[in-house]
């Protein structure tokens, strides 16, 4: 019943976002080194396109767009969970060090893989697993160190910022020991780049989103209660610390899987939930779906800008989002917005 009420309250905003996602998706499919008109796209989908059109559409652009949608959903929902968990709209898997922990684990895995002299390509299905391990390790360390008779949301945020800096330093050390070509690839990847433009990367990421996203939506009621002072959910019979641990692990899993395919895309988990909160309010029944949709839209639009602004050069999507997100973060701080998330 709560989902139905939340949908009716924010129906207009959600429908507009869906329409914009569809338009941006078509725009992305049609633009690039080889432009395609809308009629050519339709004809190709109907099986009447040329071999080149089918190659560009099915093997290059379509998997890239689907990966962008999946990463947008994952990072946005992860950011919404972390903001609700810390009661602070400045929380983000990138700022808290979860993205950096996932990136550190993936780069370390690739480095060891190369040093061992193993032939072949690293399996895309292994990358999300190692990214999750790295994100989970950082998340557990943040939780453990911020626990002092309970988790203080402010302490959680500050410790996360510290781990972000630590993981960033360790990443630089590992990169300096890499082969120059691997170093360059790792650097581009860590800035946030949708580099896995193949269906196998879609297949590697999709199960994580399919399993974790419904569970995140299921936890909407819990997250609403956690916005209240701790005595209230305790009085209602909730095991507050257990729920916080579950939500932290959920956010780490979503962010880790997305980092494995899309690299260290920052600010998306900050921007999407904050914009969603302005459109739909703080109720997580509507905030989580709105965050997921806005995350898709932001990443699709940023990818469109990145691949067309300096074409044929491709700007990593993480840089585009940072150009948008950093000024918005400064705006939030200057206007004293986002210092807390109120229920």
Secondary structure, 3 states (H helix, E strand, C coil): CHHHHHHHHHHHHHHHHHHHHHHHHHHHHHCCCCCCCHHHHHHHHCCCCCHHHHHHHHHHHHHHHHHHHHHHHHHHHHHHHHHHHHCCCCCCCCCCCHHHHHHHHHHHHHHHHHHCCCCCCCCHHHHHHHHHHHHHHHHHHHHHHHECCCECHHHHHHHHHHHHHHHHHHHHHHHHCCCHHHHHHHHHHHCCCCCCCCHHHHHHHHHHHHHHHHHHHHCHHHHHHHCCCHHHHHHCCCCHHHHHHHHHHHHHHHHHHHHHHHCCCCCHHHHHHHHHHHHHCCCHHHHHHHHHHHHHHHHHHHHHHHHHCCCCCCCCHHHHHHHHHHHHHHHHHHCCCCCCCCC
